[in-house]
Amino acid sequence: GDGKMIEMLHQFGSDLEGKDAHGNTPLHLACHRSTLEILTLLHTFGAGINVQDNAGFTPLMTATERESVPMVRFLLLHGADETVVNQAGDTARTIARRVLKDDHQISTILENLEYDKVCEPNLSLALHERNSNIAKWLVENGSDPGGRDQNGTSLVEVASRYNMIDMEKFLKLHAEGADFTAANCFGDTPVSLAVRTGNLRLVHYLLSRGAPV
């Protein structure tokens, strides 16, 4: 298939930044044809995400015009810059405003300026699957509880939509920065209580967040 051909060309040193007469790179062409498998493969081999064609179009702009939600998500998650301007003065966001409906998923994603900075796809998936245990484990191991899902929705809001009340409180607590050094009226700190109950995973998490031993 095309994927095998791309792999072979890469092995023989083909230029992943090579352009056709219109300035399209292989990544542009993959977006134009809505071929996510090829896009993923080209990115893995180091193809530039923000390269512009002769008209100043980036792969993100092309994917936006093609209304490919999976490709737009992929590009933003891997460093695509939605603020790049083409020769017509458009960004991916203004293209979406002009050619897509306001409630189109791509429009929602691109209107969220923080999308590519705080997206937490794994934590988002755990919440959408209503798996609180995995979600808590991800937060305890570095995922941002104040992040957003692939549609730009805050993870706290996702938990609320699914009526995951305990998970919503958990995310809010960690997103707002709980004081892991505070002691109760008996002098117990979160770490001492975790040690007393034998919760080693929680001990490790609290120490990683700066709690004193």
Buried (B, 14 or more C-beta within 10 A) or exposed (E): EEEEEBEEBBEEEEEBEEBEEEBBBBBBBBBBBBBBEBBBBBBEBEBBBBBBBEEBBBBBBBBBBBBBBEBBBBBBEEEBBBEBBBEEEBBBBBBBBEEBEEEBBBBBBBBBEEBBEBBBBEBBBBBBEEBBEBBBBBBBEEBBBBBBBBBBBBBBBBBBEBEBEEBBEBBBEBBEEEEBEEEEEEEEBBBBBBBEEEEEEBBEBBBEBEBEE
